[in-house]
Amino acid sequence: MSDPQPTRNPDADKRGGNGSRFLFMFLLGLVIGAVVVAYLMRTWLGGPDTYPRAVMQVMNAQMGQLKQSVERNNCNPTDTLPHLQALRTMAGQFDGAFVELRDDRRFIAHSSGLRASLDEVLASPPLNCAGVTAAQQAIGQACQDCHQDFR
């Protein structure tokens, strides 16, 4: 008896090799890798520059909340004290946020003055809208003095 001839599968000829799949996966990996690298580089290179802006934005938002409290005539210490405490916390971040200005005597004086103003306000929190307005003015003046020299 003779060995039977192997039958050919007609679908095998249509499938072709796996080269196109490998090429597609390789290109997909390159695209995903490029996107990930772009995001990482943006994060690493943009990091130091964003911290000072973030501190200023948080302080601005807290000052805005105090302003809204006065506009709404809602100036209870329980409503305004958290914003004043947040401002003091952010003022304590200046040395880390503004590394290039850390040793500048003017900057040290301005940041110390702001912290002193906030400490004074927190030692005797405002009890009414007139007190909150006075606190806002003192804090705003300290901010403006610094911004005049360093903005």
Beta strands, then each sheet from edge to edge (+ up, - down):
end
